[in-house]
Amino acid sequence: MRTELEHHGLDVLLVDDPHEVAYLTGFFHHPNERPAAVWISGDRAVLLVPELEREHAIAQRAAVDKIVAFAEYPGLHSPFEPLARSVGRSGTWGHSPTLSTGRLHELQTVFDGVEWHMSGIVDGLRLIKSPEEIALHRQAAALGDVMLDAGRDLIEAAIADGGALPTEAGLAGHVARTGTSWMYENHDDVVVVPMLAAGLVYAGANSAFPHGLPSSYRLQAGDTVILSLGGAVGGRYAESERTFFLGDPTDEQLRYFSADHRAQEVGTKELRPGALCRDVNRACLDVIRDAGLTEYIRHRQGHGIGLNFHEPPWLEDGDASALEAGMVVSSEPGIYVPGHAGYRISDTVLITDDGAERLTRYPRDLDDVVINL
């Protein structure tokens, strides 16, 4: 990042986005109204935190040269005053695009000798994952697959017992509890993020809403069921999504599922270094269009995954950037038929020198997703 500072003619970069603070320093915290920010120059890094987070930052061994703290928010003075006293108030500084206009105004007031420039340095660095990050994404992908297994097991257990099938909300709660338990059983130092282990569960006509929330609807024989699950290990996310059938699928269900399955296969194979995001997205969604199902497309092929569930690059017509080895993306085309059901298959995919590597391993073929009644 310091090399990038020189290339951009900046003396300093200051960021307050919680994900960027974590990325640059290793300090994860619960975001709230109290600001936390990292200030990085060519030879020094300073972390600003509220006093209630100071010991937490020390315990996490934040990778900075100095930690400064402010007493409370809003406080008698700006929370950025301790940082100004430590680093000065002048120079050519960059800030991230996520900085709010209100926060920028406050910084301009405190650091009155600074010339500010918006800079996406951190965004660019985060596109390519380090080997350590990739290892965490692999574990997060394993978490998603564990949750898919748990969801299917709960449905099959209800069928075997002859009782009522679970509700969407009950199924969502079960997979979240299973995923969280797996996390703590397998990792000593769990980084708690807003979506540690959770997901969307919808069945029947509800599954036609791509981001519908789990409801009290109880699964029924003949339903199409989408389990859209995922979570984070070490703050790095992955998602694993499958479409299941409760009983043998009808011809109509087979038509939609087959088209989505082919689109996901084609789109995933297109993920390779040098390929343009927009071209990959077009090749993927063209499979659905060629099947005569254009009206049921609701979203792009996928998106980047990292410290955010959704981040660049975007597998969409408006993103002309080229894929590079080390990027992690989702491949998740969907078909959504109002009043009937939705169909989506998603894998977390690592771009390698040789092409695409699916980090999520749960089976995706038809025989693998039919739950016998």
TAGITA-V965998 format. One record per residue. RES is the residue in one small letter. SS is DSSP state (hx for helix, st for strand, lp for the rest). PSI is psi in radians with two decimals (NA if undefined). D_LAST is the distance of its C-alpha to the last C-alpha in Angstrom with 2 decimals. Layout:
[[RES	SS	PSI	D_LAST] [RES	SS	PSI	D_LAST]]
This chain:
[[m	lp	-0.61	55.75] [r	hx	-0.61	59.46] [t	hx	-0.72	60.05] [e	hx	-0.59	58.34] [l	hx	-0.81	60.60] [e	hx	-0.78	63.59] [h	hx	-0.54	62.18] [h	lp	0.06	61.64] [g	lp	0.57	65.04] [l	lp	2.51	63.66] [d	lp	-0.54	65.15] [v	st	2.64	62.11] [l	st	2.30	58.48] [l	st	2.19	57.23] [v	st	2.54	53.54] [d	lp	0.01	51.82] [d	lp	2.24	48.23] [p	hx	-0.64	46.20] [h	hx	-0.67	44.31] [e	hx	-0.64	47.61] [v	hx	-0.79	49.30] [a	hx	-0.73	46.56] [y	hx	-0.76	46.74] [l	hx	-0.49	50.53] [t	hx	-0.29	51.05] [g	lp	0.06	47.88] [f	lp	1.93	48.22] [f	lp	2.40	44.98] [h	lp	2.96	45.48] [h	lp	1.93	44.01] [p	lp	2.38	45.30] [n	lp	-2.82	47.16] [e	lp	-0.36	50.43] [r	lp	2.12	52.49] [p	lp	2.59	53.06] [a	lp	2.35	52.63] [a	st	2.66	54.18] [v	st	2.35	55.29] [w	st	2.12	58.66] [i	st	2.20	59.25] [s	st	-2.95	62.52] [g	lp	-0.32	63.81] [d	lp	0.12	64.55] [r	lp	2.58	62.95] [a	st	2.27	59.68] [v	st	2.31	59.66] [l	st	2.20	56.72] [l	st	2.22	57.22] [v	st	2.78	55.08] [p	st	2.69	55.49] [e	hx	-0.61	57.12] [l	hx	-0.23	53.96] [e	hx	-0.09	52.29] [r	hx	-0.87	55.30] [e	hx	-0.58	54.48] [h	hx	-0.76	50.83] [a	hx	-0.67	52.03] [i	hx	-0.74	54.33] [a	hx	-0.59	51.59] [q	lp	-0.05	49.38] [r	lp	0.90	52.41] [a	lp	2.31	52.47] [a	lp	1.20	54.05] [v	lp	2.92	57.12] [d	lp	-0.46	60.81] [k	st	2.53	61.13] [i	st	2.20	59.16] [v	st	2.62	60.82] [a	st	2.62	59.61] [f	st	2.72	60.40] [a	lp	-0.91	60.64] [e	lp	2.93	58.35] [y	lp	2.37	57.20] [p	lp	-0.36	58.81] [g	lp	2.88	61.80] [l	lp	-0.44	65.50] [h	lp	2.85	65.50] [s	lp	2.41	62.97] [p	lp	-0.26	60.41] [f	lp	-0.07	61.51] [e	hx	-0.76	65.10] [p	hx	-0.62	64.51] [l	hx	-0.73	63.19] [a	hx	-0.70	66.21] [r	hx	-0.47	68.58] [s	hx	-0.59	66.98] [v	hx	-0.15	66.73] [g	lp	3.12	69.22] [r	lp	0.42	69.01] [s	st	2.87	69.90] [g	st	-3.06	68.77] [t	st	1.90	66.39] [w	st	2.57	62.89] [g	st	2.67	59.48] [h	st	2.74	56.52] [s	lp	2.76	52.89] [p	lp	-0.34	51.56] [t	lp	-0.14	49.33] [l	lp	2.28	52.42] [s	lp	2.76	52.75] [t	hx	-0.62	55.94] [g	hx	-0.72	56.72] [r	hx	-0.71	56.44] [l	hx	-0.72	58.59] [h	hx	-0.73	61.23] [e	hx	-0.73	61.34] [l	hx	-0.72	61.73] [q	hx	-0.59	64.47] [t	hx	-0.74	66.29] [v	hx	-0.80	66.19] [f	lp	1.25	66.71] [d	lp	-0.17	69.42] [g	st	0.19	70.81] [v	st	2.41	67.59] [e	st	2.05	66.86] [w	st	2.46	63.11] [h	st	2.36	60.95] [m	st	2.37	57.22] [s	lp	2.34	55.73] [g	lp	0.52	52.30] [i	hx	-0.86	53.27] [v	hx	-0.68	50.40] [d	hx	-0.78	47.87] [g	hx	-0.71	49.14] [l	hx	-0.63	49.02] [r	hx	-0.26	45.45] [l	hx	-0.71	44.18] [i	lp	2.08	44.62] [k	lp	2.47	42.90] [s	lp	2.85	44.84] [p	hx	-0.63	43.51] [e	hx	-0.68	43.02] [e	hx	-0.72	40.95] [i	hx	-0.67	38.81] [a	hx	-0.66	38.07] [l	hx	-0.69	36.85] [h	hx	-0.65	34.69] [r	hx	-0.75	33.07] [q	hx	-0.66	32.26] [a	hx	-0.65	30.95] [a	hx	-0.70	28.64] [a	hx	-0.66	27.38] [l	hx	-0.80	26.82] [g	hx	-0.72	24.64] [d	hx	-0.65	22.47] [v	hx	-0.71	22.26] [m	hx	-0.66	21.04] [l	hx	-0.76	18.29] [d	hx	-0.74	17.12] [a	hx	-0.70	17.41] [g	hx	-0.80	15.39] [r	hx	-0.73	12.38] [d	hx	-0.68	12.96] [l	hx	-0.73	13.14] [i	hx	-0.81	9.80] [e	hx	-0.57	8.17] [a	hx	-0.69	10.76] [a	hx	-0.68	9.99] [i	hx	-0.77	6.43] [a	hx	-0.60	8.45] [d	hx	-0.23	11.21] [g	lp	0.22	9.73] [g	lp	-2.96	11.78] [a	lp	2.53	12.12] [l	lp	2.75	10.74] [p	lp	2.80	13.86] [t	st	2.89	16.46] [e	hx	-0.84	17.86] [a	hx	-0.71	20.92] [g	hx	-0.70	19.26] [l	hx	-0.73	17.33] [a	hx	-0.73	20.67] [g	hx	-0.68	22.59] [h	hx	-0.82	20.46] [v	hx	-0.59	20.79] [a	hx	-0.76	24.47] [r	hx	-0.72	25.21] [t	hx	-0.77	23.64] [g	hx	-0.73	25.62] [t	hx	-0.73	28.78] [s	hx	-0.76	28.59] [w	hx	-0.70	28.16] [m	hx	-0.88	31.14] [y	hx	-0.44	33.44] [e	hx	-0.49	32.46] [n	hx	-0.12	33.31] [h	lp	2.27	36.21] [d	lp	-0.61	39.43] [d	lp	1.50	40.70] [v	lp	2.20	37.97] [v	lp	1.94	39.18] [v	lp	2.04	37.68] [v	lp	2.94	37.18] [p	lp	-0.55	35.84] [m	lp	1.30	32.30] [l	lp	-0.83	32.05] [a	st	1.91	28.25] [a	st	-2.90	26.21] [g	st	-3.11	24.53] [l	st	2.37	23.02] [v	st	2.14	19.45] [y	st	2.60	18.57] [a	st	2.79	15.76] [g	hx	-2.45	15.92] [a	hx	-0.44	19.60] [n	hx	-0.48	20.79] [s	hx	-0.09	20.00] [a	hx	-0.12	22.82] [f	lp	1.91	25.28] [p	lp	-0.65	26.00] [h	lp	0.63	27.25] [g	lp	2.57	25.59] [l	lp	2.59	25.47] [p	lp	2.43	22.49] [s	lp	-3.01	22.46] [s	lp	0.06	21.25] [y	lp	2.30	18.54] [r	st	2.27	15.25] [l	lp	2.56	12.12] [q	lp	2.72	10.23] [a	lp	2.40	7.41] [g	lp	-0.15	9.29] [d	lp	2.58	11.34] [t	st	2.31	13.31] [v	st	2.20	13.96] [i	st	2.18	17.20] [l	st	1.92	18.14] [s	st	1.62	21.92] [l	st	2.76	23.26] [g	st	-3.09	26.54] [g	st	-2.94	29.64] [a	st	2.44	33.04] [v	st	2.20	34.76] [g	lp	0.46	38.52] [g	lp	0.00	38.25] [r	st	2.25	36.76] [y	st	2.87	33.47] [a	st	2.72	30.51] [e	st	2.54	27.33] [s	st	2.00	23.99] [e	st	2.39	21.60] [r	st	2.65	18.39] [t	st	2.17	16.23] [f	st	2.82	12.45] [f	st	2.32	9.89] [l	st	1.54	6.71] [g	lp	3.04	5.48] [d	lp	2.27	8.61] [p	lp	2.62	11.68] [t	lp	2.98	14.37] [d	hx	-0.66	17.88] [e	hx	-0.79	19.09] [q	hx	-0.70	16.69] [l	hx	-0.69	17.58] [r	hx	-0.85	21.22] [y	hx	-0.75	21.33] [f	hx	-0.77	19.34] [s	hx	-0.72	21.49] [a	hx	-0.73	24.65] [d	hx	-0.67	23.95] [h	hx	-0.77	23.04] [r	hx	-0.74	26.32] [a	hx	-0.73	28.28] [q	hx	-0.66	27.23] [e	hx	-0.84	28.15] [v	hx	-0.83	31.48] [g	hx	-0.69	32.32] [t	hx	-0.70	31.75] [k	hx	-0.46	33.90] [e	lp	-0.21	36.63] [l	lp	1.79	36.97] [r	lp	2.75	40.16] [p	lp	2.37	43.61] [g	lp	-0.39	45.85] [a	lp	2.43	43.19] [l	st	2.43	43.74] [c	hx	-0.77	40.98] [r	hx	-0.60	41.42] [d	hx	-0.68	41.22] [v	hx	-0.79	37.98] [n	hx	-0.75	36.43] [r	hx	-0.77	37.72] [a	hx	-0.68	36.42] [c	hx	-0.94	32.93] [l	hx	-0.38	32.76] [d	hx	-0.49	34.54] [v	hx	-0.73	31.43] [i	hx	-0.72	29.71] [r	hx	-0.76	32.93] [d	hx	-0.37	33.31] [a	lp	0.07	29.89] [g	lp	0.43	31.32] [l	lp	0.44	29.35] [t	hx	-0.70	32.33] [e	hx	-0.23	31.89] [y	hx	0.14	28.58] [i	lp	2.29	30.19] [r	lp	-0.20	30.89] [h	lp	3.02	32.16] [r	lp	3.11	33.71] [q	lp	-0.70	32.16] [g	st	-2.86	32.78] [h	st	2.88	35.34] [g	st	2.71	37.10] [i	lp	2.41	35.81] [g	lp	-2.09	38.13] [l	lp	-0.29	39.42] [n	lp	2.63	37.81] [f	lp	-0.65	34.22] [h	lp	2.11	35.90] [e	st	2.94	39.31] [p	st	2.70	41.30] [p	st	2.89	41.04] [w	st	2.12	39.16] [l	st	1.41	37.31] [e	lp	2.76	38.53] [d	lp	-0.45	41.19] [g	lp	0.01	43.72] [d	lp	1.91	43.81] [a	lp	0.15	46.19] [s	lp	2.71	46.27] [a	st	2.45	45.65] [l	lp	2.61	42.97] [e	lp	2.66	44.38] [a	lp	2.38	43.26] [g	lp	-0.19	42.19] [m	lp	2.61	40.40] [v	st	2.21	36.83] [v	st	2.87	34.79] [s	st	2.62	31.33] [s	st	1.79	29.92] [e	lp	0.99	27.48] [p	lp	2.65	27.80] [g	st	2.73	25.60] [i	st	2.22	24.84] [y	st	1.99	24.55] [v	st	1.87	24.18] [p	lp	2.37	25.37] [g	lp	-0.15	23.30] [h	lp	-1.33	20.32] [a	st	3.02	19.22] [g	st	2.77	20.65] [y	st	2.08	20.19] [r	st	2.37	21.99] [i	lp	2.21	22.21] [s	st	2.35	24.94] [d	st	2.60	26.74] [t	st	2.20	29.89] [v	st	2.32	32.41] [l	st	2.24	35.79] [i	st	2.14	38.52] [t	st	3.04	40.43] [d	lp	-0.48	43.49] [d	lp	-0.07	41.29] [g	st	-2.38	38.77] [a	st	2.34	35.40] [e	st	2.05	33.64] [r	st	2.09	30.13] [l	lp	-0.52	30.25] [t	lp	2.31	26.56] [r	lp	0.00	24.69] [y	lp	2.35	20.94] [p	lp	2.59	19.50] [r	lp	-0.10	19.31] [d	lp	2.87	18.51] [l	hx	-0.85	15.64] [d	hx	-0.38	14.06] [d	hx	-0.25	14.35] [v	hx	0.14	12.59] [v	st	2.13	9.32] [i	st	1.99	6.47] [n	lp	2.39	3.79] [l	lp	NA	0.00]]
